[in-house]
Amino acid sequence: MQKTFLEKAKEKTIIFDGAMGTLIMAAGVSSVKSPTLLNLEKPELVTDFHKQYFDAGADVVLTNTFGANPIKLKGEGIALQMETLNREAVKLARQACPGGKFVAGDIGPTGKMLPPIGDCTVEEMQEAFYLQAKVLIESGVDLLILETMYSLEEAVGAVHGVRNAGDIILIASMTFNKTEMGYFTLMGETVGQCASTLERAGANMMGANCTLGSADMIDLTKEFRASTARPILIQPNAGKPVTRKGVTYYEQRPSEFAQDARILKEMGADMIGGCCGTNPEFIRALTAALSGNSIAD
C-alpha cells in the first residue's frame, strides 16, 4: 500500500520540485496570455517537465496552476477557463507521477492588493481561492500549497478559502525580504507573526519560497523553526538574479545550492525544493546531498 504524504514526511526530508517557469523559458515556449494555458496548448511539454523533476528525485511536483485563480485569470481575460485549466493541470501531473510520489495543487497570490493600497477585498480573495482549491481537490491532488504569498492577510484569506473547499493537507508558504533588521514580507510581517497567524488560520505546514537564495534562507529557516513545531518547507531561488541586456540569469551552481540545502536541513527544514532559476539538475544535486552522496554540477 502506498504511504500517505504525512507518513512519508515522518520518515525523510521531503524533496519538492524546482521551477516550472524556468523550464518553460528554457524551452523557448510561451503562451500569449498565461503560462497556465500551456496545460491545454502544449500538454505533453508540461507532463515532460513534471517527469524530469520526478526522475531527478523529487517526491512532490506542483501543478502548473500558480496563476490559475479566478482573479488572476480574469485579468488575463481567461477566467471562464479556470476549471478546465486546473483540472487539466492535475491530469498532466498525475500522468507523470510514479507510485510513492505526490502531486501538490499549486495556488499563487491574486496579484491584487488589499485596501487601502488596492481595491480587492479579503472576501473576494477568499472566494477566488475557494473556487480554485475546490477544483484542485476534486481533481485528485494529494495536498495543496499556497506559495509566494507576500501579504499575510491575503494568505490567511487563502487558508480560509481552502478550508471551506475541503479537508486536505495545506502548506502556506510566504515570501520574505532580508534586511538589516531581519526578514519581512513585502507588507512588513515577521517570520514569527506569519508562523503563529498561519497556524491559527488552519495551515498544516508552512514555509518560505522565492526572492532569497539558498544562503540567505539559512537564518530564515532557523527563525521559522524557532517559531513553529509544524513541518517547514523551504524553496530558495538559484541565488541572486543577474540582468544582462534585459535578460535575467541565475548563476548559482546546483552543487552550491545542494550544499546549502544540507545546512537548511540542519536548521530545521522538513521539506526542501527550488524556486526561480532552479531546474532538474538542482533537484538531482539536492537529492544526492540529502542522501549523503557526493554532489556534482
HELIX and SHEET records of a PDB file:
HELIX    1   1 PHE A    5  ALA A    9  1                                   5    
HELIX    2   2 MET A   20  ALA A   26  1                                   7    
HELIX    3   3 PRO A   35  LEU A   37  5                                   3    
HELIX    4   4 LEU A   38  GLU A   41  1                                   4    
HELIX    5   5 PRO A   43  ALA A   56  1                                  14    
HELIX    6   6 PRO A   70  GLY A   75  1                                   6    
HELIX    7   7 ALA A   79  GLN A   81  5                                   3    
HELIX    8   8 MET A   82  ALA A   96  1                                  15    
HELIX    9   9 VAL A  122  GLU A  138  1                                  17    
HELIX   10  10 LEU A  152  ALA A  165  1                                  14    
HELIX   11  11 VAL A  191  ALA A  201  1                                  11    
HELIX   12  12 MET A  217  SER A  227  1                                  11    
HELIX   13  13 PRO A  254  GLU A  266  1                                  13    
HELIX   14  14 PRO A  280  LEU A  290  1                                  11    
SHEET    1   A 8 ILE A  14  ILE A  15  0                                        
SHEET    2   A 8 MET A 271  ILE A 272  1                                        
SHEET    3   A 8 ILE A 232  ASN A 237  1                                        
SHEET    4   A 8 MET A 205  GLY A 213  1                                        
SHEET    5   A 8 ILE A 169  MET A 174  1                                        
SHEET    6   A 8 LEU A 143  MET A 149  1                                        
SHEET    7   A 8 PHE A 102  ILE A 107  1                                        
SHEET    8   A 8 VAL A  60  LEU A  62  1                                        
SHEET    1   B 2 ASN A 177  THR A 179  0                                        
SHEET    2   B 2 GLY A 182  PHE A 184 -1                                        
SHEET    1   C 2 PRO A 241  ARG A 244  0                                        
SHEET    2   C 2 VAL A 247  TYR A 250 -1                                        
END                                                                             
